[in-house]
Amino acid sequence: MKIVIDSNVIIAAFAARGLCNEVFELCLAEQEIYLSEALIAETEKGLLEKVRVPGNITKEIIRFLKSETKNVEIDRETKEIINETKLKLRDPKDLMVLATAESSEAEIILTGDKDLLSLKRYKKIKILTPRKFYDQIRKQNSSE
C-alpha cells in the first residue's frame, strides 16, 4: 500500500518510543512510504527546532528517510490544482501533504494534523490518524 506520512508523525516516531514509532516501523516493513523534499525539509526543521534533536542525529535521520522511502516530485500543476479546489485549510503547508499524496498516487495519508483529519479523505486518499491506521492493520492481520 502506498502511504504518505506527515512530518508530525515522523517527528513523533523519532522523538519517542510509542504508537507513532510502531506505526512508522510497520510502514517501513510492510508498506511503501512516499515523501517529498518539502515533507523531509519540514521534518528536519521540526526535529531541530521543536524537539531539539542534535544536528548530527537529525542529519542521520534525514539520510535514513531519503534512503528508506520513495521520493516524490511535486509538480507545480498538482499544487495549483489542489490550491484551486479551495480547500479550507488554515496552514498552506497542508497542501504540500495533499500534493505529495496525489503525486505518488497514495492510498493513505497518516497525520496528526486536525485540519487534514477533518477532511477524512482527499479524492480517493484516506486521511487517518496513526491510531486508526494501526487498529485497521491489526484487525486486518487478525482476520487473515
Biotite code that builds the C-alpha atoms (Angstrom):
import biotite.structure as struc

atoms = struc.array([
    struc.Atom([0.000, 0.000, 0.000], chain_id="A", res_id=1, res_name="MET", atom_name="CA", element="C"),
    struc.Atom([1.284, 3.489, -0.832], chain_id="A", res_id=2, res_name="LYS", atom_name="CA", element="C"),
    struc.Atom([1.365, 5.765, 2.209], chain_id="A", res_id=3, res_name="ILE", atom_name="CA", element="C"),
    struc.Atom([2.369, 9.378, 2.792], chain_id="A", res_id=4, res_name="VAL", atom_name="CA", element="C"),
    struc.Atom([3.372, 10.083, 6.374], chain_id="A", res_id=5, res_name="ILE", atom_name="CA", element="C"),
    struc.Atom([3.048, 13.682, 7.519], chain_id="A", res_id=6, res_name="ASP", atom_name="CA", element="C"),
    struc.Atom([6.057, 15.263, 9.201], chain_id="A", res_id=7, res_name="SER", atom_name="CA", element="C"),
    struc.Atom([4.297, 15.430, 12.592], chain_id="A", res_id=8, res_name="ASN", atom_name="CA", element="C"),
    struc.Atom([4.025, 11.628, 12.685], chain_id="A", res_id=9, res_name="VAL", atom_name="CA", element="C"),
    struc.Atom([7.631, 11.129, 11.559], chain_id="A", res_id=10, res_name="ILE", atom_name="CA", element="C"),
    struc.Atom([8.882, 13.596, 14.174], chain_id="A", res_id=11, res_name="ILE", atom_name="CA", element="C"),
    struc.Atom([6.908, 11.795, 16.885], chain_id="A", res_id=12, res_name="ALA", atom_name="CA", element="C"),
    struc.Atom([8.256, 8.449, 15.659], chain_id="A", res_id=13, res_name="ALA", atom_name="CA", element="C"),
    struc.Atom([11.844, 9.569, 16.150], chain_id="A", res_id=14, res_name="PHE", atom_name="CA", element="C"),
    struc.Atom([11.256, 11.675, 19.264], chain_id="A", res_id=15, res_name="ALA", atom_name="CA", element="C"),
    struc.Atom([9.844, 8.921, 21.466], chain_id="A", res_id=16, res_name="ALA", atom_name="CA", element="C"),
    struc.Atom([9.016, 5.252, 21.646], chain_id="A", res_id=17, res_name="ARG", atom_name="CA", element="C"),
    struc.Atom([5.282, 4.915, 21.229], chain_id="A", res_id=18, res_name="GLY", atom_name="CA", element="C"),
    struc.Atom([2.474, 4.487, 18.748], chain_id="A", res_id=19, res_name="LEU", atom_name="CA", element="C"),
    struc.Atom([3.950, 6.707, 16.015], chain_id="A", res_id=20, res_name="CYS", atom_name="CA", element="C"),
    struc.Atom([7.226, 4.812, 16.247], chain_id="A", res_id=21, res_name="ASN", atom_name="CA", element="C"),
    struc.Atom([5.400, 1.471, 15.948], chain_id="A", res_id=22, res_name="GLU", atom_name="CA", element="C"),
    struc.Atom([3.328, 2.701, 13.021], chain_id="A", res_id=23, res_name="VAL", atom_name="CA", element="C"),
    struc.Atom([6.401, 4.090, 11.264], chain_id="A", res_id=24, res_name="PHE", atom_name="CA", element="C"),
    struc.Atom([8.277, 0.794, 11.687], chain_id="A", res_id=25, res_name="GLU", atom_name="CA", element="C"),
    struc.Atom([5.222, -1.145, 10.484], chain_id="A", res_id=26, res_name="LEU", atom_name="CA", element="C"),
    struc.Atom([5.013, 1.057, 7.392], chain_id="A", res_id=27, res_name="CYS", atom_name="CA", element="C"),
    struc.Atom([8.740, 0.625, 6.703], chain_id="A", res_id=28, res_name="LEU", atom_name="CA", element="C"),
    struc.Atom([8.402, -3.152, 6.919], chain_id="A", res_id=29, res_name="ALA", atom_name="CA", element="C"),
    struc.Atom([5.100, -3.711, 5.140], chain_id="A", res_id=30, res_name="GLU", atom_name="CA", element="C"),
    struc.Atom([4.106, -0.640, 3.108], chain_id="A", res_id=31, res_name="GLN", atom_name="CA", element="C"),
    struc.Atom([5.583, 1.805, 0.600], chain_id="A", res_id=32, res_name="GLU", atom_name="CA", element="C"),
    struc.Atom([6.288, 5.200, 2.174], chain_id="A", res_id=33, res_name="ILE", atom_name="CA", element="C"),
    struc.Atom([6.345, 8.222, -0.133], chain_id="A", res_id=34, res_name="TYR", atom_name="CA", element="C"),
    struc.Atom([7.817, 11.569, 0.925], chain_id="A", res_id=35, res_name="LEU", atom_name="CA", element="C"),
    struc.Atom([8.538, 14.777, -0.950], chain_id="A", res_id=36, res_name="SER", atom_name="CA", element="C"),
    struc.Atom([11.532, 17.052, -0.404], chain_id="A", res_id=37, res_name="GLU", atom_name="CA", element="C"),
    struc.Atom([9.150, 19.535, 1.211], chain_id="A", res_id=38, res_name="ALA", atom_name="CA", element="C"),
    struc.Atom([7.958, 16.945, 3.758], chain_id="A", res_id=39, res_name="LEU", atom_name="CA", element="C"),
    struc.Atom([11.526, 15.911, 4.508], chain_id="A", res_id=40, res_name="ILE", atom_name="CA", element="C"),
    struc.Atom([12.544, 19.563, 4.977], chain_id="A", res_id=41, res_name="ALA", atom_name="CA", element="C"),
    struc.Atom([9.608, 20.137, 7.331], chain_id="A", res_id=42, res_name="GLU", atom_name="CA", element="C"),
    struc.Atom([10.578, 17.005, 9.272], chain_id="A", res_id=43, res_name="THR", atom_name="CA", element="C"),
    struc.Atom([14.173, 18.203, 9.572], chain_id="A", res_id=44, res_name="GLU", atom_name="CA", element="C"),
    struc.Atom([13.053, 21.620, 10.801], chain_id="A", res_id=45, res_name="LYS", atom_name="CA", element="C"),
    struc.Atom([10.703, 20.050, 13.349], chain_id="A", res_id=46, res_name="GLY", atom_name="CA", element="C"),
    struc.Atom([13.356, 17.683, 14.677], chain_id="A", res_id=47, res_name="LEU", atom_name="CA", element="C"),
    struc.Atom([15.829, 20.538, 15.100], chain_id="A", res_id=48, res_name="LEU", atom_name="CA", element="C"),
    struc.Atom([13.520, 23.284, 16.366], chain_id="A", res_id=49, res_name="GLU", atom_name="CA", element="C"),
    struc.Atom([10.563, 21.621, 18.081], chain_id="A", res_id=50, res_name="LYS", atom_name="CA", element="C"),
    struc.Atom([12.136, 18.501, 19.545], chain_id="A", res_id=51, res_name="VAL", atom_name="CA", element="C"),
    struc.Atom([15.686, 19.870, 19.701], chain_id="A", res_id=52, res_name="ARG", atom_name="CA", element="C"),
    struc.Atom([17.315, 16.756, 18.294], chain_id="A", res_id=53, res_name="VAL", atom_name="CA", element="C"),
    struc.Atom([21.047, 17.456, 17.848], chain_id="A", res_id=54, res_name="PRO", atom_name="CA", element="C"),
    struc.Atom([22.067, 18.384, 14.297], chain_id="A", res_id=55, res_name="GLY", atom_name="CA", element="C"),
    struc.Atom([24.247, 15.322, 13.694], chain_id="A", res_id=56, res_name="ASN", atom_name="CA", element="C"),
    struc.Atom([21.441, 12.960, 14.735], chain_id="A", res_id=57, res_name="ILE", atom_name="CA", element="C"),
    struc.Atom([18.911, 14.903, 12.667], chain_id="A", res_id=58, res_name="THR", atom_name="CA", element="C"),
    struc.Atom([21.180, 14.556, 9.612], chain_id="A", res_id=59, res_name="LYS", atom_name="CA", element="C"),
    struc.Atom([21.317, 10.784, 10.168], chain_id="A", res_id=60, res_name="GLU", atom_name="CA", element="C"),
    struc.Atom([17.521, 10.620, 10.409], chain_id="A", res_id=61, res_name="ILE", atom_name="CA", element="C"),
    struc.Atom([17.137, 12.603, 7.189], chain_id="A", res_id=62, res_name="ILE", atom_name="CA", element="C"),
    struc.Atom([19.668, 10.365, 5.413], chain_id="A", res_id=63, res_name="ARG", atom_name="CA", element="C"),
    struc.Atom([17.729, 7.337, 6.663], chain_id="A", res_id=64, res_name="PHE", atom_name="CA", element="C"),
    struc.Atom([14.407, 8.762, 5.425], chain_id="A", res_id=65, res_name="LEU", atom_name="CA", element="C"),
    struc.Atom([15.860, 9.508, 2.000], chain_id="A", res_id=66, res_name="LYS", atom_name="CA", element="C"),
    struc.Atom([17.305, 6.007, 1.681], chain_id="A", res_id=67, res_name="SER", atom_name="CA", element="C"),
    struc.Atom([14.307, 4.054, 3.011], chain_id="A", res_id=68, res_name="GLU", atom_name="CA", element="C"),
    struc.Atom([11.383, 5.933, 1.450], chain_id="A", res_id=69, res_name="THR", atom_name="CA", element="C"),
    struc.Atom([10.399, 6.772, -2.094], chain_id="A", res_id=70, res_name="LYS", atom_name="CA", element="C"),
    struc.Atom([10.973, 10.367, -3.169], chain_id="A", res_id=71, res_name="ASN", atom_name="CA", element="C"),
    struc.Atom([8.049, 12.145, -4.815], chain_id="A", res_id=72, res_name="VAL", atom_name="CA", element="C"),
    struc.Atom([8.406, 15.144, -7.093], chain_id="A", res_id=73, res_name="GLU", atom_name="CA", element="C"),
    struc.Atom([5.504, 17.529, -6.632], chain_id="A", res_id=74, res_name="ILE", atom_name="CA", element="C"),
    struc.Atom([4.886, 19.326, -9.863], chain_id="A", res_id=75, res_name="ASP", atom_name="CA", element="C"),
    struc.Atom([3.579, 22.885, -9.984], chain_id="A", res_id=76, res_name="ARG", atom_name="CA", element="C"),
    struc.Atom([0.423, 21.759, -11.778], chain_id="A", res_id=77, res_name="GLU", atom_name="CA", element="C"),
    struc.Atom([-0.570, 19.427, -8.929], chain_id="A", res_id=78, res_name="THR", atom_name="CA", element="C"),
    struc.Atom([-0.049, 22.197, -6.366], chain_id="A", res_id=79, res_name="LYS", atom_name="CA", element="C"),
    struc.Atom([-2.140, 24.605, -8.425], chain_id="A", res_id=80, res_name="GLU", atom_name="CA", element="C"),
    struc.Atom([-4.974, 22.109, -8.908], chain_id="A", res_id=81, res_name="ILE", atom_name="CA", element="C"),
    struc.Atom([-5.118, 21.395, -5.188], chain_id="A", res_id=82, res_name="ILE", atom_name="CA", element="C"),
    struc.Atom([-4.965, 25.101, -4.395], chain_id="A", res_id=83, res_name="ASN", atom_name="CA", element="C"),
    struc.Atom([-7.814, 25.764, -6.829], chain_id="A", res_id=84, res_name="GLU", atom_name="CA", element="C"),
    struc.Atom([-10.071, 23.254, -5.067], chain_id="A", res_id=85, res_name="THR", atom_name="CA", element="C"),
    struc.Atom([-10.470, 25.942, -2.399], chain_id="A", res_id=86, res_name="LYS", atom_name="CA", element="C"),
    struc.Atom([-9.929, 23.566, 0.474], chain_id="A", res_id=87, res_name="LEU", atom_name="CA", element="C"),
    struc.Atom([-10.388, 25.345, 3.750], chain_id="A", res_id=88, res_name="LYS", atom_name="CA", element="C"),
    struc.Atom([-7.000, 24.655, 5.252], chain_id="A", res_id=89, res_name="LEU", atom_name="CA", element="C"),
    struc.Atom([-5.554, 27.120, 7.738], chain_id="A", res_id=90, res_name="ARG", atom_name="CA", element="C"),
    struc.Atom([-1.988, 26.033, 7.057], chain_id="A", res_id=91, res_name="ASP", atom_name="CA", element="C"),
    struc.Atom([-0.790, 26.240, 3.442], chain_id="A", res_id=92, res_name="PRO", atom_name="CA", element="C"),
    struc.Atom([1.805, 23.543, 4.291], chain_id="A", res_id=93, res_name="LYS", atom_name="CA", element="C"),
    struc.Atom([-1.087, 21.064, 4.412], chain_id="A", res_id=94, res_name="ASP", atom_name="CA", element="C"),
    struc.Atom([-1.441, 21.486, 0.647], chain_id="A", res_id=95, res_name="LEU", atom_name="CA", element="C"),
    struc.Atom([2.085, 20.053, 0.339], chain_id="A", res_id=96, res_name="MET", atom_name="CA", element="C"),
    struc.Atom([0.955, 16.872, 2.107], chain_id="A", res_id=97, res_name="VAL", atom_name="CA", element="C"),
    struc.Atom([-2.021, 16.519, -0.237], chain_id="A", res_id=98, res_name="LEU", atom_name="CA", element="C"),
    struc.Atom([0.181, 17.223, -3.266], chain_id="A", res_id=99, res_name="ALA", atom_name="CA", element="C"),
    struc.Atom([2.681, 14.574, -2.143], chain_id="A", res_id=100, res_name="THR", atom_name="CA", element="C"),
    struc.Atom([-0.128, 12.060, -1.755], chain_id="A", res_id=101, res_name="ALA", atom_name="CA", element="C"),
    struc.Atom([-1.692, 12.904, -5.094], chain_id="A", res_id=102, res_name="GLU", atom_name="CA", element="C"),
    struc.Atom([1.639, 12.874, -6.956], chain_id="A", res_id=103, res_name="SER", atom_name="CA", element="C"),
    struc.Atom([2.530, 9.469, -5.511], chain_id="A", res_id=104, res_name="SER", atom_name="CA", element="C"),
    struc.Atom([-0.983, 8.078, -6.031], chain_id="A", res_id=105, res_name="GLU", atom_name="CA", element="C"),
    struc.Atom([-1.022, 7.197, -2.332], chain_id="A", res_id=106, res_name="ALA", atom_name="CA", element="C"),
    struc.Atom([-3.924, 5.378, -0.780], chain_id="A", res_id=107, res_name="GLU", atom_name="CA", element="C"),
    struc.Atom([-3.461, 6.770, 2.724], chain_id="A", res_id=108, res_name="ILE", atom_name="CA", element="C"),
    struc.Atom([-2.104, 9.858, 4.456], chain_id="A", res_id=109, res_name="ILE", atom_name="CA", element="C"),
    struc.Atom([-1.067, 9.348, 8.081], chain_id="A", res_id=110, res_name="LEU", atom_name="CA", element="C"),
    struc.Atom([-1.229, 12.549, 10.098], chain_id="A", res_id=111, res_name="THR", atom_name="CA", element="C"),
    struc.Atom([-1.974, 14.077, 13.453], chain_id="A", res_id=112, res_name="GLY", atom_name="CA", element="C"),
    struc.Atom([-2.963, 17.384, 11.823], chain_id="A", res_id=113, res_name="ASP", atom_name="CA", element="C"),
    struc.Atom([-6.551, 18.211, 12.797], chain_id="A", res_id=114, res_name="LYS", atom_name="CA", element="C"),
    struc.Atom([-7.219, 20.259, 9.657], chain_id="A", res_id=115, res_name="ASP", atom_name="CA", element="C"),
    struc.Atom([-6.198, 17.398, 7.385], chain_id="A", res_id=116, res_name="LEU", atom_name="CA", element="C"),
    struc.Atom([-8.016, 14.845, 9.546], chain_id="A", res_id=117, res_name="LEU", atom_name="CA", element="C"),
    struc.Atom([-11.214, 16.885, 9.309], chain_id="A", res_id=118, res_name="SER", atom_name="CA", element="C"),
    struc.Atom([-11.210, 16.216, 5.547], chain_id="A", res_id=119, res_name="LEU", atom_name="CA", element="C"),
    struc.Atom([-11.295, 12.424, 6.216], chain_id="A", res_id=120, res_name="LYS", atom_name="CA", element="C"),
    struc.Atom([-10.431, 11.871, 2.578], chain_id="A", res_id=121, res_name="ARG", atom_name="CA", element="C"),
    struc.Atom([-8.995, 13.769, -0.355], chain_id="A", res_id=122, res_name="TYR", atom_name="CA", element="C"),
    struc.Atom([-10.262, 12.351, -3.631], chain_id="A", res_id=123, res_name="LYS", atom_name="CA", element="C"),
    struc.Atom([-9.619, 8.593, -3.176], chain_id="A", res_id=124, res_name="LYS", atom_name="CA", element="C"),
    struc.Atom([-6.951, 9.081, -0.488], chain_id="A", res_id=125, res_name="ILE", atom_name="CA", element="C"),
    struc.Atom([-7.944, 8.224, 3.087], chain_id="A", res_id=126, res_name="LYS", atom_name="CA", element="C"),
    struc.Atom([-6.631, 10.546, 5.783], chain_id="A", res_id=127, res_name="ILE", atom_name="CA", element="C"),
    struc.Atom([-6.091, 8.681, 9.045], chain_id="A", res_id=128, res_name="LEU", atom_name="CA", element="C"),
    struc.Atom([-4.536, 9.120, 12.453], chain_id="A", res_id=129, res_name="THR", atom_name="CA", element="C"),
    struc.Atom([-1.711, 6.733, 13.298], chain_id="A", res_id=130, res_name="PRO", atom_name="CA", element="C"),
    struc.Atom([-4.044, 5.070, 15.863], chain_id="A", res_id=131, res_name="ARG", atom_name="CA", element="C"),
    struc.Atom([-6.816, 4.450, 13.345], chain_id="A", res_id=132, res_name="LYS", atom_name="CA", element="C"),
    struc.Atom([-4.355, 3.063, 10.803], chain_id="A", res_id=133, res_name="PHE", atom_name="CA", element="C"),
    struc.Atom([-2.724, 0.814, 13.416], chain_id="A", res_id=134, res_name="TYR", atom_name="CA", element="C"),
    struc.Atom([-6.095, -0.523, 14.560], chain_id="A", res_id=135, res_name="ASP", atom_name="CA", element="C"),
    struc.Atom([-7.163, -1.219, 10.960], chain_id="A", res_id=136, res_name="GLN", atom_name="CA", element="C"),
    struc.Atom([-3.938, -3.094, 10.199], chain_id="A", res_id=137, res_name="ILE", atom_name="CA", element="C"),
    struc.Atom([-4.211, -5.156, 13.397], chain_id="A", res_id=138, res_name="ARG", atom_name="CA", element="C"),
    struc.Atom([-7.834, -6.010, 12.601], chain_id="A", res_id=139, res_name="LYS", atom_name="CA", element="C"),
    struc.Atom([-6.919, -6.929, 9.023], chain_id="A", res_id=140, res_name="GLN", atom_name="CA", element="C"),
    struc.Atom([-3.987, -9.103, 10.143], chain_id="A", res_id=141, res_name="ASN", atom_name="CA", element="C"),
    struc.Atom([-6.068, -10.931, 12.771], chain_id="A", res_id=142, res_name="SER", atom_name="CA", element="C"),
    struc.Atom([-8.782, -11.789, 10.236], chain_id="A", res_id=143, res_name="SER", atom_name="CA", element="C"),
    struc.Atom([-6.283, -13.361, 7.815], chain_id="A", res_id=144, res_name="GLU", atom_name="CA", element="C"),
])
